[in-house]
């Protein structure tokens, strides 16, 4: 009887593994776009922070007038704000692709893990049965 259990379990696990993966839920692309827009607004707000008082406190020459973070960045890197927006848009596009790919891969990964767990459990059960048979024959 024991000899029939393992092949039956193996047959059932193989049949279950052969089932097509369940389709995953659609990735939250709108949430990714929304987060990108919020990041852009927050970055714009940071670029508009007045650093004048801080520059005045740090400058030995005294206050030089209002200076936002964006103005300071543009002095060293003209077009910094535009590049910042391009980087956020590119990152959001990459995240959309990653979310779609993760949704496609999730059922396959889930199926692979389930199959591996079944195989590990079957191997452990077989090893325990073998150990019991060895113990029984030693008595």
N, C-alpha and C positions, 0 to 999 in steps of 0.2 A: 504493500500500500504506500509506504514512504517513497518508494522508487517512482511512483506515479505522480506524487504531489509536485516534485520539483519540475518535471517536464510540463505539467499542466500550468504551473505558475509561470514558467518561462513562455509558454505559448500565449497565455493571457496577456503578459506584459508586452510581448512582441505585437500582438493584435492591437493593444491600446496605443503603443508607440506608432503604429502604422496609420492611425487616425490623422486626418489633416488638422493642422493647428487652428485653433479658434481665432477669428479675426480680432484684432486689438481695437480698442476705442480710438477714435480719431484724436490726433494730438491737438493740444490746446494752442493752435496757431494764433488765434486772436489774442490770447493772454500774452504770448511772446511779443506780438506787435505792440500791445498796450504797454508792456513793461519797457520796451525800447523807447516808446514815446515819452514815458515818465522819466526815464533816465536822461533823455535829451533835454527835457524841461528842467530837470534838477541841475544838469551840467550848465545849461544856459544861466540859471539863477546863480550858480557859483561863479561863473565868469563875470557876472554883473555885480559881485560883491565889491564894495568900495574899500580899497586897501590904503587910501590916502592917510588916515590917522596912523596906521601901522607903519607906513613908509616914513611919515613925519617923525615918529618916535625913534625909528632906526637910523634915519639920515642925519649926518652931522651938519648938512647944509640947510636943514629945516624943511618945512612942508612945501611940496611942489605942485599942489593942486590935486583934484580928484584923480584917482587912478584905480580903475577896476582890475580885477584879475585878468579879464579879457584884454584890456589895454596893455597890461604888462606882458602877457603872452604874445600879443601881436607885435610888440616891439622886437622881441627875440625871434618870433616865428610868424610872419604875416600869413594869414589864412588859417591860423590855429583853430579857430572856432569852426570853420567849415570842415576841416579835417576831422575834428572831434565828432561832428555830426555824421560824416561819412563812416568813421570807425564804428559808431554805435549802430548805424544802418547795416553795415557789413556783419557785425556781430549778431544782430537780430536775424539776418538772413541765414547765417550759419546755424543758429539755434533752431530755426524753423526746419532746416534740413535734418539736423540731429534728432529733433523730436519725431519727424516722420520716420526716419530710419529706426529709431528706438521702438516705435509702435509696430513696425514691420517685424523686427527681430524678437520682440518680447514673447510671442507665442512659441517661437522656435526654441528660444533659450529655456522657457518654462518646460517645454516638452523634453528637452535634453536633460535638464536637471531631474525631472520626474523619472525618466528612464534610468539615469545614473543611480538615483536613490533605490529604485527597484532592484537593480543589478547588485548593488552593495548589500542590500537586505538579503537577497537570495544567496549571495556568496557567504554572508555571515551565518545564515541558517544552515547552509550546507556544511560549513566548517564546524558549527556546533554539533550537527548530526554526526559528522565524522568523528569528532572528539568523543561523543557518547558511545558510538560503536567501538572505538578503541578502548574506552573504559570498560565496556561490557565484556569485551574479549579478554581483557587483562584479569578479570575476576575469576 
